[in-house]
Amino acid sequence: MRHLILIASICSLTAHAASAPQSPRSNAIKAFTATTADIASEAAPVSCAHPLDPLNGLEINLAVSLVKANPSTPKGAFFPNVVLNEPSKAEVMAFQPGKAIPREAIVEAFDRPNNALYRAVVDLKAKKIKSFSQLSPQTQPATFFTEYADILPVVSQDAQWQAAMLKRGVKPEDVYLDVWAGGDLTIPVDRNGDAVPEGTRIMRVLSFLRGNQPNPYDRPIEGVVVAVDMNHLKVLQVTDTVIAPVSTYNGKTTDIQHEPLSSLQSVQTTPGFQVCGHEISWQGWRFRFALLPREGLVLYDVKHENKGVLRPVAYRIGLSEIYVPYGLPDSNWVWRTAFDVGEYGMGRYANPLSTGADVPSNAKFFGARLADDVGGSVAFPRAVAVYERDGGLLYKRVDPTSVVQDRREARELVITANAWIGNYIYGVNYIFSPSGVLDARVDATGTTLNQGVNSISEGSVHGHVLDTAKSLDGGTALVAAPNHQHFFNFRIDLDVDGPSNRISESNVSGKASDLGNAFAADETLLADESQGRRTANINKARSWKVYSSDSKNSLGMPTGYTVLLGDTAVPYSASDFPARQRAGFVEYPLWATKYQANELYASGEYPNQGKVGEGVIKYSGNENLVDEDLVFWITSGLTHIPDVEQYPVMNTETVTAFKLVPYGYFHSNPALGVR
């Protein structure tokens, strides 16, 4: 399943491994060069401006220019992350349209030769740096655009790598290089026997046969992995182990043919939703959105409106991490434990959405602008889409005396974005219903991360053989895909009728009765964070109720929402496996913690080559959860045992991440308002 292609992933440029090392990044930025007027026009209208609006191009440029001018900033530094420093909850909740808006940016500066990361907070209104500090030694930012261009000539010109290709009958110039973050496998000494300093920034590179064929991921070159010291841009190690025939499969099929379908259009004269800057209003729902470099699509300030009264549901919802471990016990595979959000970024690799495939023809598109890593910004066209769709039957009943039917269509509002993380495409979808329900779903498609094998038995122990094709030497090549898992963690800052909430766990069980048919749901208040680490239990129909501490419904009961888990998975790697320990959030499908403004990521702020015990493991202690501002960390999962029907391209696997369902929040069924 995998990974990052270089900056070319932004603009669909192609780079061959052994091509002259001309930076694809420079070409990419040219493709998205915009004038100052163009960038300024991207800002929201003044009447729609809000403290949580993402940074626009002018703000990005200003923030980086101020940091560059700072005498403490190392010369030649890269800027792998520039993002809004979100105002405090209190400031946002007190904001009134038309009032002054505080605007601050967080700017990270990376001194690559010295392996040092700095963090600045910039006041954009005052045009000054509020704070500037070096982070703890060896802290690594996520992979950034320039590295994907810089690493290509380092690998393609390496004699040992070239020899490994030729040994397999592959011309080096026909190879596609796939670049990954370093993972957990340490390199104590380099290939010359010299010690590798602890914390050296490492990236690893896989090889696939490109040639003139589409999609190189279908043609893995097995047994060769290159580890590169990114601080000094030099090869540390070339592993050259098993040799397997290299497939020449061209990505086409002739054994399955269907008649083409006629065009299917979603026709809508007038959208049912309203847009004001980054705010969407629809069927009582009102929320804001942004595309952020790391998390991708984030929802803010989710509320429900009734008769002019706006009631809070959630303050912030975002995809916190995707952890993907592979289950092949091989030294060339054990390090492939991707942290797709923290090591790469859903926003940085946002893929343009297209009508008729990603979204229907009635979708409205929104662009985004994110920082590059050298001081400018890059436009991402069609990065987010919003559309309405038919959801089937919302409800139906028949009057028993008049036989009149009362029925409504289940219209849904979907806001979506997707990211191209190498061989996988991830789509994140938030689905709003007029019934007050909010669903989150993740789509996974693309190409499996494939392995060259020498026999069907070899490829069938920890995976599945997918294809047999002609090899480069005229013989037979077998391609397999190893078993792996995807864990999706969402951070949900619920504010049900305000920030003061409490949570109870509901477990259904049978009750003793003379008639033998009794069962009931038992509710247990979760008092503190130590009790907020919860497992799924299908035998108990386990769910969680989040109640307002202050608001009551017409029955005198606290207003609330039910939190339902979606598709869950248990980790199969050993409990002491280093990557699993870094992804500690997978140990429970639900964690509840007390809100802290700086606790945003389940795997910690800097998971790239990060330490064990960061993220939600650290956030979850013993703090009180009763009548507090609560955050929920929900992990859904997909255990992927590949099969032949997923080659050469994988049909979309949809994972239900979670569902928020009103529980006494409304006075009656809100869907009665649907006309």
C-alpha positions in Angstrom: 0.0 0.0 0.0 2.1 2.9 -0.7 3.6 5.9 -0.9 4.7 9.1 -1.6 5.7 10.0 -5.0 7.5 13.3 -4.8 6.1 16.7 -5.4 5.0 15.3 -8.7 2.1 13.8 -6.8 0.6 17.3 -6.7 0.6 18.0 -10.4 0.8 14.6 -12.0 4.3 15.0 -13.3 6.3 11.9 -14.2 9.9 11.3 -13.0 12.0 8.3 -14.0 14.5 7.1 -11.4 17.6 7.4 -13.6 16.6 10.6 -15.3 18.8 13.7 -15.0 18.2 15.1 -11.6 16.1 18.1 -12.6 13.9 19.1 -9.7 10.3 18.1 -10.4 9.4 20.4 -7.6 10.4 23.5 -9.5 8.3 22.4 -12.5 5.4 21.8 -10.1 5.5 25.2 -8.6 5.6 26.8 -12.0 2.4 25.0 -12.9 0.7 26.6 -9.9 2.3 30.1 -10.0 -0.3 32.7 -9.1 -0.1 36.5 -9.0 -0.5 38.4 -5.7 -4.0 39.4 -6.9 -4.9 35.8 -7.5 -3.8 34.8 -4.0 -5.6 37.7 -2.4 -8.9 36.8 -4.2 -8.9 33.5 -2.4 -9.7 35.0 1.0 -13.2 34.7 2.2 -15.5 37.7 1.9 -15.2 40.0 4.8 -18.8 39.3 5.9 -18.0 35.5 6.0 -14.5 35.8 7.6 -14.0 33.7 10.7 -11.1 33.0 13.1 -10.9 29.4 12.0 -10.5 30.2 8.3 -7.3 28.5 6.9 -4.3 30.6 6.0 -4.5 32.2 2.6 -1.6 32.6 0.2 -0.7 36.1 1.3 -0.7 35.0 5.0 1.5 32.0 4.2 4.0 34.3 2.3 4.0 36.8 5.1 4.6 34.3 7.8 7.5 32.6 6.1 9.1 35.9 5.1 9.1 37.0 8.7 10.7 33.8 9.9 13.3 33.9 7.1 14.2 37.4 8.2 14.7 36.2 11.8 18.4 36.1 12.6 18.0 32.9 14.5 16.5 31.0 11.5 19.2 28.9 9.8 20.1 29.9 6.3 18.7 27.6 3.6 16.1 26.1 6.0 13.0 24.4 4.6 9.5 25.1 5.9 7.7 21.8 6.0 4.7 23.0 7.8 2.9 26.4 7.8 -0.5 26.4 9.3 -3.0 28.5 11.2 -2.4 28.7 14.9 -6.0 28.1 15.9 -7.3 30.7 18.4 -8.5 29.4 21.8 -12.0 28.0 22.1 -13.0 30.9 24.2 -12.0 33.4 21.5 -13.8 31.5 18.8 -17.0 31.0 20.8 -17.0 34.8 21.7 -16.4 35.9 18.1 -19.0 38.1 16.5 -19.1 38.7 12.7 -17.5 42.0 11.7 -15.3 42.0 14.8 -11.5 42.0 14.6 -10.0 38.5 14.0 -6.8 37.4 15.6 -4.5 35.7 13.0 -1.4 33.7 13.9 0.6 31.1 12.0 2.8 28.3 13.1 5.9 28.0 11.0 8.3 25.1 11.2 11.8 25.6 9.9 14.0 22.6 9.3 17.8 22.9 9.1 18.5 19.7 7.1 22.3 19.5 7.3 22.2 19.9 11.1 19.1 17.8 11.6 17.4 20.6 13.7 13.7 21.6 13.7 12.6 25.0 14.8 9.0 26.3 15.6 7.8 29.8 15.3 4.5 31.5 16.2 3.9 34.5 14.0 1.4 37.3 14.7 0.2 38.1 11.2 -1.7 41.3 12.3 1.3 42.8 14.1 3.7 41.3 11.5 6.1 40.0 14.2 7.4 36.7 15.6 5.8 36.0 19.0 8.1 33.0 19.8 10.9 31.1 18.2 12.5 27.9 19.6 14.3 24.8 18.6 12.5 21.6 19.3 14.1 18.7 21.2 17.0 17.2 19.3 16.3 14.7 16.5 12.6 15.8 16.3 11.6 15.1 12.7 9.0 16.9 10.6 6.8 15.0 8.2 8.3 14.3 4.8 8.2 17.4 2.6 8.0 18.1 -1.1 11.7 18.9 -1.9 12.9 15.7 -0.4 11.2 13.7 -3.1 13.1 15.5 -5.8 16.4 15.6 -4.0 16.5 11.9 -3.2 16.1 10.7 -6.8 19.6 11.4 -8.1 21.1 10.1 -4.9 19.6 6.7 -5.5 19.5 6.5 -9.3 23.2 7.3 -9.5 24.3 4.9 -6.8 26.4 2.1 -8.3 25.3 -0.6 -5.8 21.6 0.1 -6.6 22.3 0.1 -10.3 24.1 -3.3 -10.0 21.0 -4.7 -8.1 18.8 -3.6 -11.0 21.0 -5.1 -13.7 21.3 -8.3 -11.8 17.5 -8.6 -12.2 17.6 -7.8 -15.9 16.2 -4.3 -15.3 17.5 -1.2 -16.9 18.0 1.5 -14.3 16.4 4.1 -16.5 13.2 2.0 -16.6 12.7 2.1 -12.8 10.2 4.1 -10.8 11.4 5.0 -7.3 8.8 5.0 -4.5 9.9 7.1 -1.5 8.9 6.3 2.1 9.5 7.7 5.5 12.2 5.7 7.4 10.0 3.6 9.7 11.4 1.9 12.8 14.2 -0.3 11.5 17.4 1.2 12.8 20.7 1.4 10.9 23.5 1.3 13.5 26.3 1.5 10.8 26.3 2.4 7.2 27.6 0.2 4.3 31.1 1.5 4.9 31.0 0.4 8.5 30.8 3.9 9.9 28.4 4.6 12.8 25.1 6.3 11.9 24.3 9.0 14.4 21.1 8.3 16.4 18.2 10.3 15.1 19.6 10.7 11.6 16.8 11.6 9.2 16.2 8.5 7.1 14.0 7.8 4.1 13.7 4.4 2.3 13.2 3.8 -1.4 11.5 0.9 -3.2 11.9 0.1 -6.9 9.2 -0.7 -9.5 9.4 -1.4 -13.2 8.1 1.6 -15.1 9.3 1.3 -18.7 6.6 2.5 -21.0 3.8 0.8 -19.1 1.1 2.4 -16.8 1.1 2.1 -13.0 4.5 0.7 -12.0 3.0 -0.6 -8.7 1.8 -3.6 -10.6 5.4 -4.6 -11.3 7.5 -4.8 -8.1 11.2 -5.3 -8.1 11.6 -7.4 -5.0 14.5 -7.6 -2.6 16.0 -4.1 -3.0 15.5 -1.3 -0.5 17.7 1.8 -0.4 18.1 3.7 2.9 19.2 7.4 2.5 20.6 9.8 5.0 18.5 12.8 4.2 20.6 15.2 6.3 23.6 14.7 4.1 21.9 13.2 1.0 23.9 10.0 0.9 23.1 6.3 0.6 23.5 4.5 3.9 22.5 1.0 2.9 21.3 -1.0 -0.1 19.7 -4.3 0.8 19.8 -6.8 -2.0 18.2 -10.0 -0.8 15.8 -12.3 -2.6 15.6 -12.2 -6.4 12.3 -12.8 -8.0 11.2 -12.5 -11.7 10.0 -9.1 -12.6 6.5 -8.9 -14.2 5.9 -7.1 -17.5 2.2 -7.0 -17.0 0.7 -4.0 -18.9 -2.3 -3.3 -16.7 -4.8 -4.4 -19.3 -7.3 -7.2 -19.2 -9.2 -9.0 -22.0 -11.0 -11.8 -20.2 -13.7 -9.6 -18.7 -15.7 -7.4 -21.0 -19.0 -5.5 -20.3 -21.2 -3.3 -22.4 -20.7 0.4 -21.5 -23.3 1.9 -19.3 -25.2 5.0 -20.4 -24.4 8.3 -18.6 -25.9 8.7 -15.1 -26.4 12.3 -14.1 -27.4 13.9 -10.8 -29.5 16.9 -11.9 -30.3 19.7 -9.4 -31.6 23.1 -10.4 -30.6 24.8 -7.1 -28.4 23.4 -4.4 -30.1 22.9 -1.1 -27.1 24.2 0.8 -25.8 27.7 1.3 -22.1 28.7 1.3 -20.5 31.7 3.1 -16.8 31.5 2.8 -15.9 28.2 4.6 -19.3 27.8 6.2 -22.0 25.4 5.0 -25.7 25.6 6.0 -28.1 22.8 5.1 -31.3 21.4 6.7 -30.6 22.8 10.1 -27.0 21.9 10.0 -24.3 24.6 10.1 -20.6 23.9 10.1 -17.2 25.2 8.9 -14.5 23.3 7.0 -10.8 23.6 6.1 -8.2 21.6 4.3 -5.2 21.4 6.5 -1.7 20.1 5.5 -1.7 17.2 7.9 -5.2 16.2 8.7 -6.7 17.1 5.3 -10.5 17.8 5.6 -11.4 19.1 9.1 -14.9 20.2 10.3 -15.2 23.0 12.8 -18.1 24.5 14.8 -20.7 21.9 13.9 -24.1 23.1 15.1 -27.8 22.5 14.5 -30.2 25.4 14.0 -33.8 25.4 15.1 -36.0 28.5 14.9 -32.9 30.8 14.7 -31.2 29.2 17.7 -27.8 27.6 17.0 -27.0 24.6 19.3 -23.5 23.1 19.4 -22.8 19.5 18.5 -19.1 19.3 18.0 -16.3 21.9 18.0 -13.7 20.1 15.8 -13.6 16.8 13.9 -10.6 15.5 12.0 -8.8 12.4 10.8 -5.9 12.3 13.3 -3.9 9.3 12.0 -3.8 6.3 9.6 -1.6 3.5 10.8 -0.8 0.8 8.2 1.4 -2.2 9.3 2.3 -5.0 6.9 2.3 -8.6 8.1 5.2 -10.1 6.1 8.1 -11.3 8.4 10.9 -10.0 6.1 13.5 -7.4 7.0 12.7 -5.6 3.7 9.1 -5.3 4.8 9.1 -5.1 8.6 9.7 -1.3 8.5 6.7 -0.7 6.3 4.4 0.6 9.0 3.1 3.8 7.5 1.7 6.7 9.6 0.0 8.2 6.6 -1.3 11.3 8.3 1.7 12.1 10.5 4.5 11.1 8.2 3.0 12.4 5.0 -0.2 14.5 5.3 -3.7 14.2 3.9 -3.8 17.8 2.8 -0.3 18.0 1.4 -1.2 15.2 -1.0 -4.8 16.2 -1.7 -5.9 14.8 -5.1 -8.2 16.8 -7.4 -11.8 15.5 -7.3 -13.5 14.7 -10.6 -17.2 14.8 -11.6 -18.7 11.4 -12.5 -16.2 9.4 -10.4 -15.2 11.0 -7.1 -18.4 13.0 -6.9 -21.7 13.4 -8.8 -22.3 16.1 -11.4 -24.2 18.3 -8.9 -21.2 18.8 -6.6 -19.7 22.2 -5.8 -15.9 22.3 -5.6 -13.6 24.3 -3.4 -9.9 24.9 -3.9 -7.3 25.1 -1.2 -3.9 26.7 -0.8 -1.2 25.3 1.3 2.4 26.2 1.9 5.2 24.6 -0.1 8.4 24.1 1.8 10.6 26.9 0.4 8.5 29.9 1.4 5.7 30.0 -1.2 2.4 28.3 -1.6 0.7 25.8 -3.8 -2.9 25.8 -5.1 -4.9 22.6 -4.9 -7.8 22.9 -7.3 -11.0 20.9 -6.6 -9.6 19.7 -3.3 -12.9 19.6 -1.4 -16.5 18.9 -2.7 -19.9 19.3 -1.3 -23.0 17.7 -2.7 -26.5 16.4 -2.0 -27.5 12.8 -2.8 -30.5 10.5 -2.5 -30.2 8.5 0.6 -33.1 6.2 -0.1 -36.1 6.1 2.3 -35.9 8.4 5.3 -39.2 7.2 6.8 -42.6 5.9 5.8 -45.8 5.1 7.6 -49.4 4.3 6.6 -52.4 5.7 8.5 -54.5 2.6 9.4 -57.8 4.2 8.9 -57.3 6.4 5.8 -54.5 4.3 4.3 -52.7 7.6 3.5 -48.9 7.2 3.2 -46.6 9.6 4.9 -43.1 9.2 3.5 -39.9 11.2 3.0 -36.8 10.9 0.9 -33.5 10.5 2.9 -31.5 13.3 1.3 -27.9 13.5 2.5 -25.3 16.2 2.4 -21.7 14.9 1.8 -18.5 16.9 2.2 -15.5 15.0 0.9 -11.8 15.2 0.0 -9.2 12.6 -0.9 -5.5 12.2 -0.8 -3.0 10.4 -3.0 -0.6 8.6 -0.6 1.5 6.6 -3.1 -0.2 3.4 -4.3 -3.3 4.1 -2.1 -6.0 6.7 -2.5 -7.9 7.7 0.7 -11.2 9.5 0.6 -12.7 11.0 3.7 -16.5 11.6 3.7 -18.6 13.3 6.3 -22.3 12.6 5.7 -25.0 14.8 7.3 -28.7 13.7 7.5 -31.8 15.8 8.2 -32.4 13.3 11.0 -29.5 14.9 13.0 -27.2 12.0 12.3 -23.5 12.5 11.2 -21.6 9.7 9.7 -17.9 9.5 8.9 -16.6 7.1 6.3 -13.2 6.4 4.7 -12.7 5.1 1.2 -9.6 3.1 0.4 -8.7 2.3 -3.2 -5.7 2.3 -5.6 -3.2 -0.5 -5.9 -2.1 -3.0 -3.3 1.5 -2.8 -2.3 2.8 -5.8 -4.3 5.6 -8.3 -3.8 7.5 -10.3 -6.4 7.7 -14.0 -5.4 9.2 -17.2 -6.8 6.3 -19.6 -6.1 2.6 -19.6 -5.3 3.4 -21.2 -1.9 5.8 -18.4 -1.0 3.3 -15.7 -1.8 0.4 -17.4 0.0 1.7 -17.7 3.6 1.4 -14.1 4.6 -0.6 -12.8 1.7 -2.1 -13.9 -1.6 -0.7 -14.4 -5.1 -2.6 -12.0 -7.4 -1.2 -12.5 -10.9 1.1 -14.5 -13.2 2.5 -12.8 -16.2 5.5 -12.8 -18.6 8.7 -11.8 -16.9 11.5 -9.7 -18.2 13.6 -12.7 -19.1 10.7 -14.3 -21.0 9.7 -16.7 -18.2 6.9 -16.4 -15.6 6.6 -13.8 -13.0 4.3 -14.1 -9.9 3.0 -11.0 -8.1 1.6 -11.3 -4.6 0.2 -8.8 -2.0 1.0 -9.2 1.7 -1.6 -9.0 4.4 -1.9 -5.7 6.1 -4.2 -3.5 8.2 -5.4 0.1 8.1 -6.3 1.8 11.4 -8.1 5.2 11.0 -8.2 7.4 14.1 -10.6 10.3 14.3 -10.3 13.0 17.0 -13.8 14.3 17.8 -14.2 17.3 20.1 -17.9 17.0 21.1 -19.6 20.0 22.6 -23.2 18.7 23.0 -25.2 21.9 23.8 -21.9 23.4 25.1 -18.5 22.3 26.2 -19.6 20.9 29.6 -20.5 17.2 29.0 -20.4 13.8 30.6 -20.3 10.3 29.1 -22.0 7.1 30.0 -21.4 3.6 28.6 -24.5 1.6 27.5 -24.3 -2.2 27.7 -27.4 -4.3 26.9 -27.9 -7.6 28.7 -30.7 -10.1 29.4 -32.6 -9.7 32.7 -34.1 -12.4 34.8 -37.9 -12.5 34.4 -40.7 -15.0 34.8 -41.5 -14.7 31.0 -37.9 -15.0 29.9 -37.9 -12.1 27.4 -36.5 -9.2 29.4 -33.4 -7.3 28.5 -32.3 -3.7 29.2 -29.5 -1.3 28.7 -27.4 -0.5 31.7 -25.8 2.9 31.8 -22.4 3.5 33.6 -20.9 6.9 34.0 -17.3 7.1 33.0 -15.7 9.1 35.8 -12.1 9.7 34.6 -9.7 9.1 31.8 -8.6 5.7 33.2 -12.2 4.6 32.7 -12.3 6.2 29.3 -10.3 3.6 27.5 -13.0 1.4 26.1 -13.2 -1.8 24.0 -16.0 -2.8 21.6 -18.4 -5.5 22.7 -20.9 -6.7 20.1 -22.5 -9.1 22.7 -23.5 -6.0 24.8 -24.4 -3.8 21.8 -22.0 -1.3 23.5 -22.3 2.4 22.7 -21.7 5.6 24.5 -24.0 8.5 25.4 -22.6 12.0 25.6 -24.9 14.3 27.7 -25.0 18.0 28.2 -24.3 18.9 31.8 -26.6 21.9 31.6 -29.3 21.5 28.9 -32.5 19.5 29.3 -35.0 18.4 26.8 -38.9 18.7 27.0 -38.9 15.5 29.2 -36.5 17.0 31.7 -33.7 14.7 30.6 -30.2 15.9 29.6 -29.8 16.4 25.9 -27.3 14.1 24.3 -25.8 12.3 21.4 -24.9 8.6 21.0 -21.4 7.7 19.8 -21.4 4.5 17.7 -18.3 2.7 16.6 -18.0 1.7 13.0 -15.9 -1.0 11.5 -13.3 -2.1 14.1 -10.2 -4.2 13.9 -7.7 -5.6 16.4 -3.9 -5.3 15.8 -2.3 -8.6 15.0 1.3 -7.6 15.3 3.0 -8.4 18.7 2.3 -6.1 21.6 6.0 -5.1 21.7 6.3 -4.4 18.0 7.8 -0.9 17.9 5.4 0.6 15.4 2.4 -0.8 17.3 3.8 0.8 20.5 4.1 4.2 18.6 0.5 3.7 17.4 -0.7 3.1 20.9 -4.2 4.4 20.0 -4.9 1.0 18.3 -5.2 -0.7 21.7 -8.7 0.7 22.2 -11.3 1.6 19.6 -12.4 4.5 21.9 -10.5 6.8 24.2 -12.1 9.7 26.1 -9.9 12.4 27.4 -10.4 15.9 28.9 -9.9 18.6 26.3 -6.5 20.2 26.0 -5.9 22.6 23.2 -2.5 21.2 22.2 -3.6 17.5 22.1 -4.5 17.1 18.5 -2.9 13.9 17.2 -3.3 10.3 18.3 0.3 9.5 17.4 1.8 12.6 18.8 2.8 15.9 17.2 5.9 14.4 15.4 5.5 10.7 14.7 8.0 10.6 11.9 10.8 8.5 13.5 9.0 9.3 16.7 9.1 7.9 20.2 7.0 5.3 21.9 4.4 6.7 24.3 3.4 9.9 22.4 -0.1 11.0 21.5 -3.2 9.6 23.1 -1.1 7.2 25.3 0.3 10.4 26.9 -2.9 12.3 26.8 -4.9 9.6 28.6 -4.2 9.8 32.4 -6.6 10.1 35.3 -8.3 13.5 34.7 -11.9 14.0 35.5 -14.5 13.3 32.7 -17.6 14.5 34.5 -19.0 17.9 33.5 -15.9 18.6 31.5 -15.0 19.5 27.9 -14.5 16.0 26.4 -12.5 14.7 23.4 -13.1 11.3 21.8 -10.5 9.3 19.9 -12.2 6.7 17.7 -10.3 4.1 15.8 -11.9 2.1 13.0 -10.1 -0.6 11.1 -9.7 -2.6 7.9 -7.9 -5.9 7.9 -6.9 -6.4 4.3 -6.3 -10.0 3.2 -5.8 -9.4 -0.6 -7.4 -11.5 -3.3 -7.0 -11.7 -7.1 -10.0 -9.5 -7.7 -8.0 -6.6 -6.3 -5.4 -6.7 -9.1 -4.4 -4.7 -11.0 -6.5 -2.1 -9.3 -8.4 -2.3 -6.0 -12.1 -1.6 -5.9 -13.0 0.8 -3.2 -13.2 -0.5 0.4 -15.5 1.7 2.5 -14.9 1.8 6.2 -17.5 3.3 8.5 -15.4 5.2 11.0 -18.1 6.3 13.5 -21.7 7.6 13.7 -23.1 10.4 15.9 -26.8 9.9 16.5 -29.0 12.3 18.5 -30.3 10.9 21.8 -32.8 13.3 23.4 -31.1 16.2 21.7 -34.3 17.2 19.8 -37.8 17.5 21.2 -39.1 15.1 18.5 -38.0 13.6 15.2 -36.1 16.4 13.4 -36.8 14.6 10.1 -40.5 15.7 10.4 -39.3 19.1 9.1 -38.3 17.5 5.7 -40.6 18.6 2.9 
